[in-house]
Amino acid sequence: MAFHPIELLLEWETLKNRPRERQESGPKVLERWDATLGQLPLDRALSAPPELSIVLTTFARPAAAEQLLANLQVALQRARLTERSALLVLHDACGRDYDRARRAAEKLSPEVLWLDARRRFGKREFWQVHQTALLVARAWQPRLCLYLQDDVELEADLLLRALELWRATEHDLLRRVLYLFSSRDDERRGRWVRFERREAGPCRLTNWFDLQAFLVDRAFFELLDYRMVPVHPNRWRRFPWLSSGVGRQFTRRLFGRAHIYQAWPPLVAHGAAPSTMNRGARLARSLDNRLDCAPAKGRSAAW
């Protein structure tokens, strides 16, 4: 099957990690959002770079987003990071009422930016949602950044446990990502790349990750040059069930340039809610890891 020359160029940029500057992947992306909390454009420096920034992507799940933000508030308090945090919420256009979730966001952190998309991005332009997150990271310059999707569940000690695993892998100077999701049917030989999974103390060295929940450092953003490579629409003309391509792009751009670790057992639960972005693929593989989320001794078993 023939590929469009632009597809080949984009794949070359991905493999070489050399995203070109384009109008659709630059600051003009911010014009596609309305700020209902915080301000755009990003021309106001924060008083200090946050110790932790949190990126929440959400679509058509206002109640789940509200609950997740409430749980995150407790997690930040337990980790004593509330006053050193910043929150970015990227709400794809859906027409649902998110007022209660916005009120929960206001309580979470001293610095909140809530962006509502002016039109639907969906999975075919989800890379633009992540381009927006990269632009905000360039402005905020957080030391660490936690990415979450709105269909994950977490316990109050999430940040304490994630930071413990982060410190446990700090001997690896190439470590850029800690993937907080895992399941017993994860590929042992890699996803999107060929790499035999290795046990690494309390983690796995996998060198691939997807988007449910992950922790990164500032060097992650610098390595990506704060730019996404656009995902060509031909990806779904041939195979409409494919996912957004963002996790694949991150993985392939970092491969050979950085190390990616995965928490096992997982630190977040996933699978309670049906997919809003990729229903067909979810039927083939549920990505339901709730039975793998065995709580540590002395913690609540409620996920």
Protein Blocks (a to p, Z undefined) as FASTA:
>chain_A
ZZdfklmmmmmmmmnopacddfklmmklmmmpccfedcdddfbccfbdcfbdcddddehi
lklmmmmmmmmmmmmmmnopmmmgccddddddehiafklmmmmmmmmpmbdcddddfbdf
bjmlmmmmmmmmmmmmmmnopabdcdddfkbccdfklmmmmmmmmmmmmmpmkbmbdcfb
dcfkbcfkbghiacddddehjaccekpacfkbccddfklmmmnoopacdddfklmmmmmm
bcehlmmmmmmmmgopaccddddddfbdchjbccfklmmlmmmpnopaklmmcccehiaf
bZZ
